[in-house]
Amino acid sequence: MSRVPEFCSKNGIQLNKGLGQNFLVDEAVLQKILETANIKDSDFVLEIGAGIGVLTSELVKRAGRIMAVEIDGKLVPLINKYVNTHELSSSESASGRANREAASPLVLRQAQESVEESNKLNIINANALEVDFPNEPYKIVANIPYHITSPLLRHAFLESEVYPKSMTLLIQHEVAEKICDEKSKGMLTILVGLFGKPTLIQKVPPEAFLPPPKVNSAILHIDCFDSPIATKEQIEKIFQLTKVAFGKKRKMLRNSIGEIDGGMEILEKAGIEATRRPQELSIEEWIKLANQ
């Protein structure tokens, strides 16, 4: 996707490392994300970190409505510009315009008005972690900054009234592996497992981005359950216990949960051996602990 660096250059875009800005430039990876998300024209899609609109430009072709959230105010005006320019170039056939000259300002303005008037794309300049997620069925499809992965998952699952139907995320490969690790669970594994089934779809190399990050990425898909497998009260208790246990994750449960008031009794009633470590417990066992 040579159009991405070209667009950035033409518009004088300077990427903000503090915001974790890495634009996707690999067409195959982009198409894999879209294929995995399985977007239909009836879907409402929430995109986090729209950037200049690389993913957005494809979402508008497929989804019924898109809510694109971007924290960088300098990029927000460029999203519609990129989307409309991409729409214009995509609509041209290989044997189309002989000269392939740049579109006139009038044509671009008409294209932009067409997208805006359709009410299909709603761009919000805000921190996604402070935005109220939709209160109707929706899917999350996003290339997110690595540093917001954990807070984004918490916001979607623990702080929103309506959970997403699915999440298709481009995140750090190591984090995606941890989320999907059934043998050595962490707090993210437990959080995601309470709300859905995660699958690591594909590893993505650094050169798929502009600029290339220092680590590998991955496409992670979470097929969310219709409702979580634990009640709200159970989930709150689970995370009270996991906070204690994973605060001493290398120690046996008797030296973490066992040290809180009534902790050993909780372990005994749940049938959990006090010599085990927190990462060894299944999600079902955490629910048992929460029931005591």
Steps between C-alpha positions, in 0.01 A plus 500: 500500500735767368215748529547516881856646509410715199191636679702566817768682303254714304317602817809561713403236757751451781423187698469530878696220669342590833161404357635175359428598139598227254299504178428169327654486150462129421197435277493124575486562877227759451291255300558226759366729774189569294453133414533402867257768618240366255331837462150516352311800368274482805790529748580798720880514531702684764854578387755607761798708385390578146825682416473636147224253408684198352262249660212748498512525121428127475241493778282758321473258206371219717327613819165671540640759742844580639594692812870584464678635808832685463679680783733708278314815398747566219402175328123528535450740203711269284292187555218605268760626253680164491175301491356705214825504302526123540135454401560709190812308394336163574205584277727552200552193284845394384417628153314800638646848506778508247706767668430392863527865594424618852129555564385859485404681823138501379491121456662442839259740668202325341633161616549628854149646511364166378658305788409760762139533384450124513556507878691177454824621657507678835848624594562585864808689620547354849683253720326169430537400866282797595236447231171327576487197274178440301191389689393278211660193337840582348835353397841644583754494216822687566875541463559626853802652672669223699483688829121516511432127446429415866300816581303465177398142585400609849304794360315279250420218741485655847401863445252485211128429521500299176782257421629477141384209286861444401839669510757478222817673614850556368712493817843399627569133422625417850181638656282307253684181594445564870130562449467167318726303739289230666790342689632808680218749543549865585242760599432589136443132416243482779330827403463406135402140584208621711354687204604311190722256313833649380689376194842611378440526126835606357840633596583836339860617443625854577538588132119492465493843668618855450718550695591138586461424873778320684291188565271265311126554493206264458139495394291392799134412461266469798165338430296640788237299683141623504557559870803445729537158663490658847271752667602860559546426872713193424716695256562773758601237757721320247702814434531575869654156543716509185642837604620340823617176338682648200661758725701198618471285188819305567375394840254228592140601567547438871746791500266737315128426527576285804624808687180703466225472761336159454718429200599144586137415566402643159760280329391191693128548430570551129710182494810691385834374629684776683830384348395602149590829335248748351597446136414130535133556583229469238236768458244258642713466814516877540120505482491233772723716720274800438199298618645441848 
